[in-house]
């Protein structure tokens, strides 16, 4: 379900920061993946001919993107007057 990074090399002028590691089981519970999948299956969704993500997958992606934005925001230093 989740893809792992194949290349973990980071080249930057900044010191690397360890991002919080997500426990995939807890993440699945938080997103209520199993119950949503069961509900979709009862309705025969997604269609077997579907080529794109369904509503649940789009919702998961949006929630994960928001989490990533929050983490990046927490890592960026606040410098109201001294930033260039």
C-alpha positions in Angstrom: 0.0 0.0 0.0 2.8 2.4 0.9 5.9 2.8 -1.3 9.3 3.0 0.3 12.0 5.3 -0.8 14.6 3.7 -3.0 17.2 6.4 -2.7 17.8 7.8 0.8 20.7 10.1 -0.2 20.1 13.7 0.6 22.4 16.4 -0.7 21.9 19.8 0.9 23.7 22.7 2.6 21.4 22.2 5.6 21.9 19.7 8.4 19.6 16.7 7.8 16.5 16.5 10.1 14.9 13.2 11.0 11.2 13.3 10.3 8.9 11.5 12.7 8.5 7.9 11.7 4.9 6.9 11.1 3.7 3.5 12.4 1.7 2.2 9.4 -0.7 0.3 11.5 -1.6 3.3 13.6 -1.9 5.4 10.4 -4.3 2.8 8.9 -6.4 3.0 12.1 -6.3 6.8 12.1 -7.5 6.9 8.5 -10.1 4.1 9.2 -8.8 2.3 6.1 -10.4 -1.1 6.9 -13.9 0.2 7.6 -13.9 2.5 4.6 -12.7 -0.4 2.4 -15.5 -2.6 3.7 -18.1 0.0 3.0 -16.8 0.5 -0.5 -16.7 -3.3 -1.1 -20.4 -3.6 0.0 -21.3 -1.1 -2.7 -19.1 -2.8 -5.3 -16.7 0.0 -5.5 -14.3 0.9 -6.9 -15.3 -0.4 -10.3 -13.0 -3.1 -11.7 -12.3 -0.9 -14.7 -11.3 2.1 -12.7 -8.0 3.5 -13.7 -7.7 6.4 -11.2 -7.9 6.7 -7.5 -11.3 6.6 -5.8 -12.7 9.1 -3.3 -11.2 7.3 -0.3 -7.7 7.2 -1.9 -8.0 10.9 -2.7 -9.0 11.6 0.9 -6.0 9.6 2.2 -3.7 11.5 -0.1 -5.0 14.8 1.1 -4.7 13.9 4.8 -1.1 12.7 4.3 -0.2 15.8 2.3 -1.6 18.0 5.1 0.5 16.0 7.7 3.6 16.5 5.5 2.9 20.3 5.2 2.5 20.5 9.0 5.8 18.7 9.6 7.6 20.9 7.1 6.1 24.0 8.8 7.3 22.8 12.2 10.8 22.3 10.9 11.2 25.7 9.2 12.7 28.3 11.6 10.7 31.3 12.4 12.6 34.5 11.7 10.2 37.4 11.2 12.9 40.2 10.9 16.1 38.4 10.0 15.1 36.2 7.1 16.5 37.2 3.7 
